[in-house]
Amino acid sequence: MNQLVDGEWRTDIYETTNDDGEFDREETSFRNWVKADPDAEFPAEAGRYHLYVSYACPWAHRTLVTRALRGLEDVISVDIVDPYRENDGWQFTPTREGATTDSQNDFDYLRETYVAADPDFTGRVTVPVLWDKEKETIVNNESEEIMRMLDTAFAEFGNDVTLYPEGYREAIDETIDAIYDPINNGVYRAGFADTQEAYENAVGDLFDALDHWEGVLADQRYLCGDVPTEADVAMFTTLVRFDDVYHTHFKCNVRKIAEYPNLWNYLKELYQLPGVADTVWMDHITEHYYETHTDVNPKGIVAVGPDHDFDADHDRDRLAGGPPEELRQTTSTAD
């Protein structure tokens, strides 16, 4: 894979697997925090911050879903990169439906944003990116931390929803950690494995975890209890891609999510929360995975199915709890 080295773009130098053939994800580099403190280095202010994201990427997608559920669309602006990523990395292609220009710096490639923040930057160029318009620098490019900032630091600018409520915080943190390696990262561990053993270990961990949460969701409406939280956002962006991409492209084909009654109905309920469907661009998702991962899919042929109806009725109202009042506009119930 390609990356920046001392601020210069290099190709074919970043290995995605370790010596055992296991997928090895590089840690993110920019880890500053926006805080609800006017004296902080990066204080929370409406209109000051900007997100660079891809509709294709599940990590970036987390931040879009959080922004929508927290009602921050008019507080934090967004630019969308092209889903097709060539040797020059993520690029801005405003002629592509759903993609945009770089409204902040008028750059052609996202890597230029990284160099603007750090002229000597070495590492991968990833989304999401939280950009400070005032200081003209990257604040953070770690999706989990950006989710938390959007939910907590910007609380006074959004709606009354919270995805990190008091009384649930320990469970939320533990659950996000619990689903990361076997599920969120597990699909990548399977898809990019270089050995049969590494692949089978990843797939085993993945479906053991999915089976576990299928059981939890039989009697519990959401991952951490009776209200949706950041943990559900983290799970959602993997599940919504699963049957269209990970099942086939990454060989995670033991079962589809649609074959899990509780996970499938849970996924539909989350999709139907106000604003969430607008963040799901399945054509961006499928094009990115099938056409740009040429080591996995050399011919770039995009699978045509399945044709799921995420707006179909779900049965989650049979369980206690539910979304807060502001998020009850479009949820549905099966007969």
C-alpha positions in Angstrom: 0.0 0.0 0.0 1.0 3.6 -0.4 1.9 6.2 2.2 3.7 9.4 3.0 7.3 9.3 4.0 8.8 12.5 5.4 6.0 14.4 3.6 6.7 12.7 0.2 4.2 10.3 -1.4 5.6 6.8 -1.9 4.0 3.8 -3.5 4.2 0.0 -2.8 6.1 0.3 0.5 3.5 -0.4 3.2 2.9 -4.0 4.1 -0.5 -4.9 5.4 0.4 -8.2 6.9 3.0 -9.4 9.4 5.4 -12.3 9.1 2.6 -14.8 10.1 0.3 -13.5 7.3 -2.0 -11.7 9.7 -3.5 -8.3 8.9 -1.6 -5.6 10.8 -3.4 -2.3 11.1 -1.2 0.8 11.6 -2.2 3.0 14.5 -3.5 6.5 13.7 -1.2 9.5 14.1 -3.1 12.6 15.0 -4.6 12.3 18.5 -5.5 15.7 19.8 -8.9 16.3 21.4 -11.6 19.0 20.9 -12.9 19.8 24.4 -15.9 21.7 25.8 -13.6 24.2 27.3 -13.0 27.7 25.8 -9.4 27.7 27.1 -8.5 24.3 25.5 -6.1 24.1 22.6 -9.0 22.9 20.4 -12.2 24.3 22.0 -15.6 23.1 20.8 -17.1 25.9 18.6 -19.8 25.7 16.0 -18.5 26.1 12.4 -14.8 25.7 13.4 -14.3 22.1 12.6 -14.5 20.0 9.4 -14.7 16.3 8.6 -13.0 14.6 5.7 -14.6 11.2 5.1 -15.4 8.5 2.7 -18.8 6.9 2.4 -17.0 3.7 1.6 -15.0 3.5 4.8 -16.7 2.0 7.9 -14.4 4.0 10.3 -15.2 7.3 8.6 -18.9 6.2 8.4 -19.0 6.0 12.3 -18.3 9.8 12.5 -21.0 10.6 9.9 -23.6 8.5 11.8 -22.7 10.1 15.1 -22.9 13.6 13.5 -26.4 12.8 12.2 -27.7 11.3 15.4 -26.4 14.2 17.4 -27.8 16.8 15.1 -24.5 18.4 14.2 -25.0 18.8 10.5 -25.0 22.6 10.7 -22.1 22.6 13.3 -19.5 20.5 11.6 -19.0 20.6 7.8 -18.1 17.6 5.7 -16.2 16.8 2.4 -16.5 13.4 0.8 -13.6 11.7 -1.1 -14.1 9.6 -4.2 -14.7 5.9 -3.3 -12.2 4.8 -6.0 -8.7 5.0 -4.6 -5.8 4.7 -7.1 -2.1 5.0 -6.5 -2.4 8.6 -5.5 -4.7 7.7 -2.6 -8.0 9.3 -1.6 -8.9 12.0 -4.0 -11.6 14.7 -4.4 -13.7 14.1 -7.5 -16.7 16.5 -7.5 -18.0 15.1 -10.8 -18.7 11.8 -9.0 -22.2 11.6 -7.5 -21.9 11.8 -3.7 -18.3 13.1 -3.8 -17.2 16.7 -3.3 -14.4 19.1 -3.7 -12.0 20.0 -0.9 -14.0 23.0 0.4 -11.3 23.9 2.9 -8.0 23.9 1.0 -8.9 23.2 -2.6 -6.6 20.2 -2.6 -6.9 17.4 -5.2 -5.8 14.6 -2.8 -6.4 14.0 0.9 -2.6 13.4 1.4 -2.1 17.1 0.8 -4.1 17.8 4.0 -1.8 15.6 6.0 1.3 17.4 4.6 -0.4 20.8 5.4 -0.8 19.6 9.0 2.7 18.1 9.2 5.2 18.7 6.3 7.3 15.8 7.5 4.5 13.3 8.1 5.2 9.6 7.7 2.3 7.2 7.6 -0.8 6.1 5.9 -3.4 8.7 4.7 -6.7 7.6 6.2 -10.2 8.8 6.8 -11.8 10.2 8.9 -9.9 13.4 9.4 -11.1 16.1 11.8 -9.7 19.4 10.6 -9.5 22.7 12.5 -10.3 25.5 10.1 -8.9 28.2 12.4 -5.5 26.6 13.1 -5.5 24.9 9.6 -4.4 21.6 11.0 -5.6 18.1 11.6 -6.9 17.6 15.1 -7.5 13.8 15.0 -7.8 10.9 12.6 -8.9 8.2 15.0 -12.6 7.3 14.4 -13.3 6.2 17.9 -12.0 9.4 19.4 -13.8 11.6 16.9 -17.1 9.8 17.7 -16.5 10.5 21.4 -15.7 14.2 20.7 -18.8 14.7 18.5 -21.0 13.2 21.2 -19.5 14.9 24.2 -17.5 18.0 23.4 -20.2 19.4 21.0 -23.1 18.5 23.3 -24.3 22.1 23.7 -24.5 22.6 19.9 -26.5 19.5 19.0 -29.7 17.9 20.0 -30.6 16.4 23.4 -29.5 12.9 22.3 -26.5 11.3 23.9 -24.7 8.2 22.7 -22.5 8.1 25.8 -25.0 8.4 28.6 -24.2 8.3 32.3 -24.7 4.8 33.8 -23.7 3.1 30.5 -20.2 4.5 30.0 -18.2 1.5 31.3 -20.3 -0.9 29.3 -19.9 1.2 26.2 -16.1 1.4 26.5 -15.9 -2.4 27.2 -18.2 -3.2 24.3 -16.4 -1.0 21.8 -13.2 -2.8 22.8 -14.9 -6.2 22.7 -16.2 -5.9 19.1 -13.2 -4.2 17.6 -10.8 -7.0 17.0 -13.2 -9.9 16.2 -15.8 -7.9 14.2 -14.8 -4.4 13.1 -11.2 -5.3 12.4 -12.0 -9.0 12.1 -13.4 -8.7 8.6 -10.2 -7.1 7.5 -8.1 -9.7 9.3 -10.0 -12.3 7.2 -10.0 -10.4 3.9 -6.3 -9.4 4.0 -4.9 -12.6 5.5 -1.9 -14.0 3.6 -2.1 -17.6 5.0 -4.9 -20.1 5.4 -4.3 -20.3 9.2 -4.5 -16.5 9.7 -7.7 -16.4 7.6 -9.4 -19.3 9.5 -8.4 -17.8 12.8 -10.0 -14.5 11.8 -13.1 -16.0 10.5 -13.5 -18.2 13.6 -13.2 -15.2 15.9 -15.6 -13.2 13.7 -18.4 -15.7 13.7 -17.9 -16.6 17.4 -18.4 -12.9 18.2 -21.4 -12.5 15.8 -23.0 -15.6 17.4 -22.4 -14.1 20.9 -24.1 -10.8 20.0 -26.9 -12.6 18.3 -27.6 -14.2 21.6 -27.3 -10.9 23.6 -29.7 -9.2 21.2 -32.3 -11.9 21.7 -33.2 -10.4 25.0 -31.7 -6.9 24.9 -32.5 -4.2 22.4 -29.0 -2.7 21.9 -25.5 -3.9 22.7 -25.3 -2.1 26.0 -28.9 -2.2 27.2 -32.1 -0.4 26.3 -30.8 2.7 24.5 -28.6 3.1 21.4 -25.0 4.2 22.2 -21.6 4.7 20.5 -21.1 0.9 20.6 -24.1 0.4 18.3 -22.7 3.0 15.9 -19.4 1.1 15.8 -21.3 -2.2 15.2 -23.7 -0.7 12.6 -21.0 0.4 10.1 -19.6 -3.1 9.9 -22.9 -4.9 9.8 -24.4 -2.7 7.1 -21.5 -3.6 4.8 -21.3 -7.2 5.7 -23.6 -9.0 3.3 -22.7 -6.7 0.3 -19.0 -6.8 0.8 -17.4 -8.7 3.6 -19.4 -11.9 3.0 -18.1 -12.3 -0.5 -15.1 -10.0 -1.0 -13.4 -10.9 2.3 -14.6 -14.5 2.3 -16.6 -14.1 5.5 -19.2 -16.5 4.1 -20.1 -18.7 7.0 -23.4 -16.8 7.3 -24.9 -13.5 6.2 -26.2 -11.0 8.7 -29.6 -11.4 7.1 -29.5 -15.1 8.4 -29.2 -13.9 12.0 -32.7 -12.9 13.1 -31.7 -10.6 15.9 -28.7 -9.0 14.3 -30.7 -8.4 11.1 -33.6 -6.8 12.8 -31.3 -4.8 15.0 -29.4 -3.6 11.9 -32.7 -2.5 10.3 -33.7 -0.5 13.4 -30.4 1.4 13.5 -30.6 2.1 9.7 -34.1 3.6 10.2 -33.0 6.0 12.9 -33.4 9.6 11.5 -30.5 10.7 9.4 -28.7 7.3 9.3 -29.9 6.1 5.9 -28.5 9.3 4.3 -25.1 8.3 5.4 -25.2 4.9 3.6 -24.1 5.0 0.0 -23.8 1.3 -1.0 -22.5 2.1 -4.5 -19.6 3.9 -2.9 -19.0 1.0 -0.6 -19.1 -1.8 -3.2 -17.1 0.1 -5.8 -14.3 0.9 -3.2 -13.9 -2.6 -1.9 -14.3 -4.6 -5.1 -12.4 -2.2 -7.5 -9.6 -0.9 -5.3 -8.5 -4.0 -3.4 -6.8 -5.5 -6.5 -4.7 -7.9 -4.4 -8.0 -9.5 -3.2 -10.1 -9.0 -6.4 -7.6 -8.6 -9.3 -10.2 -8.2 -12.0 -12.2 -5.6 -10.2 -15.6 -7.2 -10.9 -18.2 -5.8 -8.5 -20.7 -8.4 -7.1 -24.3 -7.5 -7.9 -26.0 -8.8 -4.7 -27.7 -9.1 -2.3 -30.6 -6.7 -2.6 -31.5 -6.1 1.0 -34.3 -3.8 2.1 -33.0 -2.0 5.2 -36.3 -0.1 5.4 -38.3 -3.3 5.9 -40.1 -3.8 9.2 -38.1 -4.9 12.2 -39.2 -6.5 15.4 -37.1 -4.7 18.0 -40.1 -3.0 19.7 -40.8 -6.3 21.3 -38.0 -5.5 23.7 -37.8 -2.9 26.4 -36.3 0.5 25.7 -35.8 2.1 22.4 -34.3 5.3 20.9 -34.8 8.6 22.6 -37.8 10.7 21.6 -35.8 12.8 19.0 -34.9 9.5 17.2 -38.3 8.0 17.1 -39.4 9.6 13.8 -38.9 6.7 11.4 -38.5 3.5 13.3 -40.8 0.7 12.3 -42.3 -2.5 13.9 -43.0 -5.8 12.3 -46.4 -7.3 12.6 
